[in-house]
Amino acid sequence: MGFDLGKSETPICTVLIGDNALTMEADRRLMARGVFAQGIRPPSVPPQGARLRATLMATHTAADLDYALVSFQKVGEELALIQGEQ
């Protein structure tokens, strides 16, 4: 999808966006779709390091994960966050 996920190998999936306002707009749009991906901004992260954090759990079903991925894709398209469109 073109999102910058960093190099994490943990259940916490980070999507680096950079811009504070876009990060929080993505947070709002995902939440409206029922996907909890918390927006994190400075000073919790470095300047220009705003990101979304989603936690994957064993209780998520394959359908849950598919829905979350489709939601990220749609929100990314809506906000022109997909790599190459920035």
BALOBA-1460 file (C-alpha; in Angstrom, 3 decimals):
// residues 86
<rec num="1" residu="m" x="0.000" y="0.000" z="0.000"/>
<rec num="2" residu="g" x="3.021" y="2.252" z="0.231"/>
<rec num="3" residu="f" x="2.870" y="3.061" z="3.951"/>
<rec num="4" residu="d" x="6.121" y="3.419" z="5.915"/>
<rec num="5" residu="l" x="5.889" y="0.728" z="8.602"/>
<rec num="6" residu="g" x="9.451" y="0.971" z="9.838"/>
<rec num="7" residu="k" x="11.232" y="-2.189" z="10.906"/>
<rec num="8" residu="s" x="9.174" y="-3.301" z="13.893"/>
<rec num="9" residu="e" x="8.624" y="-7.009" z="14.418"/>
<rec num="10" residu="t" x="6.228" y="-6.642" z="17.336"/>
<rec num="11" residu="p" x="2.426" y="-6.737" z="17.667"/>
<rec num="12" residu="i" x="2.472" y="-2.923" z="17.640"/>
<rec num="13" residu="c" x="2.250" y="-1.838" z="14.019"/>
<rec num="14" residu="t" x="3.485" y="1.695" z="13.406"/>
<rec num="15" residu="v" x="2.539" y="3.691" z="10.314"/>
<rec num="16" residu="l" x="4.813" y="6.723" z="9.979"/>
<rec num="17" residu="i" x="3.023" y="9.733" z="8.497"/>
<rec num="18" residu="g" x="5.156" y="12.655" z="9.662"/>
<rec num="19" residu="d" x="2.632" y="15.459" z="9.531"/>
<rec num="20" residu="n" x="0.723" y="16.031" z="12.794"/>
<rec num="21" residu="a" x="-2.543" y="17.194" z="11.218"/>
<rec num="22" residu="l" x="-2.636" y="14.367" z="8.653"/>
<rec num="23" residu="t" x="-1.883" y="11.841" z="11.372"/>
<rec num="24" residu="m" x="-4.778" y="12.977" z="13.514"/>
<rec num="25" residu="e" x="-7.111" y="13.153" z="10.503"/>
<rec num="26" residu="a" x="-6.163" y="9.574" z="9.633"/>
<rec num="27" residu="d" x="-6.830" y="8.624" z="13.281"/>
<rec num="28" residu="r" x="-10.314" y="10.187" z="13.079"/>
<rec num="29" residu="r" x="-11.174" y="8.588" z="9.742"/>
<rec num="30" residu="l" x="-10.017" y="5.134" z="10.807"/>
<rec num="31" residu="m" x="-11.937" y="5.396" z="14.085"/>
<rec num="32" residu="a" x="-15.056" y="6.366" z="12.113"/>
<rec num="33" residu="r" x="-14.627" y="3.057" z="10.267"/>
<rec num="34" residu="g" x="-14.241" y="1.185" z="13.554"/>
<rec num="35" residu="v" x="-10.467" y="0.753" z="13.324"/>
<rec num="36" residu="f" x="-8.489" y="1.897" z="16.372"/>
<rec num="37" residu="a" x="-5.092" y="3.187" z="15.250"/>
<rec num="38" residu="q" x="-4.013" y="5.835" z="17.722"/>
<rec num="39" residu="g" x="-2.384" y="8.995" z="16.409"/>
<rec num="40" residu="i" x="0.897" y="9.758" z="18.198"/>
<rec num="41" residu="r" x="2.498" y="13.202" z="17.860"/>
<rec num="42" residu="p" x="5.480" y="15.068" z="19.293"/>
<rec num="43" residu="p" x="6.615" y="15.294" z="22.038"/>
<rec num="44" residu="s" x="5.862" y="11.555" z="22.367"/>
<rec num="45" residu="v" x="7.792" y="10.999" z="19.131"/>
<rec num="46" residu="p" x="10.501" y="13.070" z="17.385"/>
<rec num="47" residu="p" x="9.522" y="16.172" z="15.353"/>
<rec num="48" residu="q" x="8.077" y="15.121" z="11.980"/>
<rec num="49" residu="g" x="7.685" y="11.629" z="13.451"/>
<rec num="50" residu="a" x="3.890" y="11.644" z="13.862"/>
<rec num="51" residu="r" x="2.503" y="8.175" z="13.362"/>
<rec num="52" residu="l" x="-0.396" y="5.817" z="13.833"/>
<rec num="53" residu="r" x="-0.082" y="2.861" z="16.177"/>
<rec num="54" residu="a" x="-2.252" y="-0.199" z="15.904"/>
<rec num="55" residu="t" x="-1.908" y="-3.260" z="18.100"/>
<rec num="56" residu="l" x="-2.479" y="-6.682" z="16.619"/>
<rec num="57" residu="m" x="-3.941" y="-9.301" z="18.953"/>
<rec num="58" residu="a" x="-4.537" y="-13.031" z="18.765"/>
<rec num="59" residu="t" x="-8.255" y="-12.328" z="19.113"/>
<rec num="60" residu="h" x="-8.354" y="-10.502" z="15.768"/>
<rec num="61" residu="t" x="-9.871" y="-12.699" z="13.095"/>
<rec num="62" residu="a" x="-8.697" y="-12.851" z="9.507"/>
<rec num="63" residu="a" x="-11.829" y="-10.860" z="8.621"/>
<rec num="64" residu="d" x="-10.910" y="-8.209" z="11.219"/>
<rec num="65" residu="l" x="-7.449" y="-7.843" z="9.712"/>
<rec num="66" residu="d" x="-8.793" y="-7.729" z="6.159"/>
<rec num="67" residu="y" x="-11.251" y="-5.001" z="7.170"/>
<rec num="68" residu="a" x="-8.490" y="-2.994" z="8.862"/>
<rec num="69" residu="l" x="-6.277" y="-3.247" z="5.783"/>
<rec num="70" residu="v" x="-9.068" y="-2.120" z="3.471"/>
<rec num="71" residu="s" x="-9.776" y="0.767" z="5.852"/>
<rec num="72" residu="f" x="-6.111" y="1.831" z="5.891"/>
<rec num="73" residu="q" x="-6.057" y="1.687" z="2.092"/>
<rec num="74" residu="k" x="-9.178" y="3.838" z="1.776"/>
<rec num="75" residu="v" x="-8.048" y="6.392" z="4.351"/>
<rec num="76" residu="g" x="-4.602" y="6.523" z="2.751"/>
<rec num="77" residu="e" x="-6.196" y="7.225" z="-0.613"/>
<rec num="78" residu="e" x="-8.506" y="9.837" z="0.895"/>
<rec num="79" residu="l" x="-5.604" y="11.684" z="2.474"/>
<rec num="80" residu="a" x="-3.141" y="11.099" z="-0.384"/>
<rec num="81" residu="l" x="-0.768" y="9.394" z="2.055"/>
<rec num="82" residu="i" x="0.158" y="6.540" z="-0.199"/>
<rec num="83" residu="q" x="3.825" y="6.669" z="-1.161"/>
<rec num="84" residu="g" x="4.317" y="8.443" z="-4.438"/>
<rec num="85" residu="e" x="1.356" y="10.758" z="-3.924"/>
<rec num="86" residu="q" x="2.877" y="12.825" z="-1.111"/>
